[in-house]
């Protein structure tokens, strides 16, 4: 079974309740799950919105990449995601960051996720759940060790949310 990395983020609604419902839904799709701490951070792209909670979920799955994408999008819908402007506020956002060593470019899915290396809110929690994490890049044979790359991200700091968790 391929190892998959999912990132999640939200900044609207009852965040802990949404995380509880998200983890319950993902338990059906993922095995051998590890979840990062919950991190708070300022919005990266559109500043005039509430701070985000973000994290990473690492696991394995029997689903193919497109089936996993369909299921992840269905979970977003079930959790009340409303389509708004890109990078705007959201009830939940789930992204497939990596799917094993697969490099894929399609209209609906790019693997590994194209924005990983610009996002501390992905890299730091990913490193927490997988100290050997490697971003395979978009070009076959290219790779970046997250532990070596993370110190170059100087944009902002994440803060652990002590009274929140994603439980599996």
C-alpha positions in Angstrom: 0.0 0.0 0.0 1.4 3.4 -0.9 2.2 5.9 1.8 0.1 9.0 1.4 0.5 12.5 3.0 -2.6 14.6 3.4 -2.5 18.2 4.5 -5.5 19.9 6.1 -6.4 23.4 7.0 -9.4 25.3 8.3 -10.3 28.7 9.7 -14.1 28.8 10.0 -16.7 27.1 12.2 -16.2 24.8 15.2 -12.6 23.7 14.3 -12.3 20.9 16.8 -15.6 19.4 15.9 -14.6 19.5 12.2 -11.3 17.8 13.0 -13.1 15.1 14.9 -15.5 14.5 12.0 -12.6 14.6 9.5 -10.6 12.0 11.4 -13.6 9.7 11.7 -14.1 9.9 7.9 -10.5 9.3 7.1 -10.3 6.3 9.4 -12.2 4.4 6.6 -9.7 5.4 3.9 -6.3 5.3 5.7 -4.4 2.7 7.7 -1.3 3.0 9.9 -2.2 6.6 10.5 0.0 9.3 12.2 -1.4 12.8 12.7 0.7 15.9 13.4 0.0 18.4 16.1 -2.5 21.1 15.3 -0.7 24.3 14.3 -2.1 27.8 14.2 -0.8 30.4 11.7 -1.7 33.6 10.0 -3.2 33.3 6.5 -0.4 33.1 3.9 -2.0 34.4 0.8 -5.1 36.5 1.7 -4.4 38.3 5.0 -7.9 39.6 5.8 -9.4 36.4 7.3 -9.2 34.4 10.6 -6.0 32.5 11.4 -5.8 28.9 10.2 -5.4 25.6 12.0 -3.2 23.3 9.9 -1.7 19.8 10.1 -0.6 16.7 8.3 -1.9 13.1 8.2 0.3 10.3 7.1 -1.0 6.8 6.3 -1.4 4.1 3.8 -4.3 3.4 1.6 -5.7 0.7 -0.8 -7.3 3.5 -2.9 -5.7 4.7 -6.1 -4.8 8.4 -6.3 -8.0 9.5 -8.2 -10.3 7.4 -5.9 -8.6 8.9 -2.9 -9.1 12.4 -4.4 -12.8 11.7 -4.9 -13.1 10.5 -1.3 -11.2 13.5 0.1 -13.4 15.9 -1.8 -16.5 14.1 -0.6 -15.3 14.5 3.0 -14.8 18.2 2.4 -18.4 18.5 1.1 -19.8 16.4 4.0 -18.0 18.7 6.4 -19.6 21.8 4.9 -17.0 23.2 2.7 -18.3 26.1 0.7 -16.6 27.2 -2.5 -15.1 30.7 -2.1 -12.2 32.6 -3.6 -8.9 30.8 -3.9 -6.9 30.8 -0.7 -9.8 32.4 1.1 -11.5 31.3 4.3 -12.7 27.7 4.5 -14.5 25.2 6.7 -12.0 22.5 5.7 -9.4 22.0 3.0 -7.9 18.6 2.4 -5.0 18.2 -0.1 -3.1 15.1 -1.2 0.5 16.2 -0.7 2.2 13.0 -1.8 1.1 9.5 -2.9 4.0 7.2 -2.6 6.6 8.1 -5.2 4.0 8.9 -7.8 4.6 11.9 -10.0 1.3 12.8 -11.7 0.1 15.8 -13.7 -3.6 16.0 -14.6 -6.3 18.6 -14.7 -7.6 17.6 -11.2 -4.5 16.2 -9.4 -0.9 17.1 -9.4 1.4 14.9 -7.4 3.4 15.7 -5.4 1.5 18.8 -4.5 3.0 21.8 -6.3 3.1 24.2 -3.4 4.6 22.1 -0.6 8.0 23.9 -0.5 6.5 27.3 -0.1 4.3 26.3 2.9 5.7 26.0 6.4 2.3 24.9 7.5 2.8 21.8 5.4 6.6 21.2 5.9 6.8 21.6 9.7 3.9 19.2 10.6 5.1 16.7 7.9 8.5 16.6 9.5 6.9 16.1 12.9 5.1 12.9 11.7 7.9 11.7 9.4 11.4 12.9 10.4 12.8 11.3 7.2 10.2 13.1 5.0 11.3 13.7 1.4 9.6 15.9 -1.1 10.1 14.1 -4.4 9.6 17.1 -6.6 8.0 17.4 -10.0 11.0 16.1 -12.0 11.9 12.4 -11.8 15.0 12.0 -9.6 14.7 15.4 -7.9 14.1 15.3 -4.2 14.3 17.6 -1.1 14.8 16.5 2.5 12.2 18.4 4.5 14.5 18.5 7.5 17.2 20.3 5.4 14.7 22.6 3.7 12.6 23.7 6.6 15.2 26.2 8.0 15.1 28.1 4.7 11.4 29.0 5.3 11.5 32.3 7.1 8.1 33.7 6.3 6.3 33.1 9.6 6.2 30.7 12.6 3.6 28.2 13.5 2.3 27.8 17.0 1.0 24.5 18.3 -2.6 24.6 19.5 -2.4 22.9 22.8 -6.1 22.3 23.3 -6.7 20.8 19.9 -5.9 17.4 18.3 -6.6 15.1 15.4 -7.2 11.7 16.9 -6.9 8.4 15.1 
